[in-house]
Amino acid sequence: MRFDILTLFPQMFAPFLENGVTRRAFASGQVEVHLWNPRDFAEGNYRRVDDRPFGGGPGMVMLADPLQRCLDAAQQSRAQALPEEEAVPVVLFSPIGHTLHHGAVAQWAQGSGAILLCGRYEGIDQRFIDANVTHQISLGDFVLSGGELAALVLLDAITRLQPGVLNDAGSFQQDSFNPALDGLLDCPHYTRPEVWQGHSVPAPLLSGHHAHIERWRREQSLRLTAQQRPQLLQQARRQGRLTAQDEAFLRTLPAAPDDSDIAGH
Ligand SMILES: C[S@@+](CC[C@H](N)C(=O)[O-])C[C@H]1O[C@@H](n2cnc3c(N)ncnc32)[C@H](O)[C@@H]1O
């Protein structure tokens, strides 16, 4: 799997590539990352990569030409390294894209990678986007200063799904949104000490009884999902993923609020 990232700030990526559980995947080349700076493809003494917007208004716009030369170089390098690869996706991070979610991450994790474009300033000349971009991805309804954090988010989410990357094989399957967890939210977690500032670890987790622990975890997932993301619970129900035992437990809970009632939604 290979990612080619076009960014005016390649130095933002090094700390991420060298730290955390995913670093081995980058060091071994299981997930290859190639950084390309459009400034290296800009012309003139000032190596200009942006200019004022036609029509006026605040801010600057990334120039199409340096970006196109940079993208062409990344595509050529990729074609040489992966001659059998079909057209590589060109992803732009942008507030107008589809909001990233687990299903999309899981699909990207099955692929051979992509070229990722990190916008800056007011954005990129639309003609370059129209000519080259195949996918647009947003992190949510807010505006970042640049696409680098979004690229790092996608890279991290994809890399942790690669075989052998997490210390505990398959542990990602127990994470929130995963089909193995029926798309529900993860349960709460506890570690030593058994009592912290007067608060005990829930008794089932100390029971040593595997079935009781599993049931407690399932019920906590159901409770949290019902409280925080009722639509995920409805989706699991529609997909026939809730058992009669799950439904009986859910009936013991207070009525779930609408998604719109929940702080932060
Ligand atoms: C300051 S933003 C430009 C915002 C743009 N003028 C707008 O209002 O939609 C600069 C760059 O940050 C990235 N960016 C900003 N918000 C984002 C988001 N929610 N998701 C993904 N990328 C984002 C994009 O690459 C964008 O080109």
The ligand as an ORCA input file, in Angstrom:
! r2SCAN-3c Opt
* xyz 0 1
  C      -8.683     27.206      5.242
  S      -9.156     25.734      4.423
  C     -10.098     26.340      3.077
  C     -11.555     26.418      3.374
  C     -12.415     26.816      2.210
  N     -12.213     28.182      1.824
  C     -13.880     26.650      2.606
  O     -14.443     27.552      3.215
  O     -14.437     25.564      2.352
  C      -7.652     25.168      3.708
  C      -7.604     23.681      3.414
  O      -7.807     22.947      4.606
  C      -8.372     21.685      4.297
  N      -9.591     21.527      5.112
  C     -10.236     22.499      5.776
  N     -11.291     22.025      6.429
  C     -11.347     20.713      6.183
  C     -12.225     19.667      6.581
  N     -13.279     19.893      7.338
  N     -11.961     18.420      6.151
  C     -10.902     18.178      5.344
  N     -10.036     19.118      4.936
  C     -10.243     20.378      5.346
  C      -8.661     21.671      2.797
  O      -7.617     20.965      2.140
  C      -8.639     23.141      2.458
  O      -8.286     23.373      1.118
*
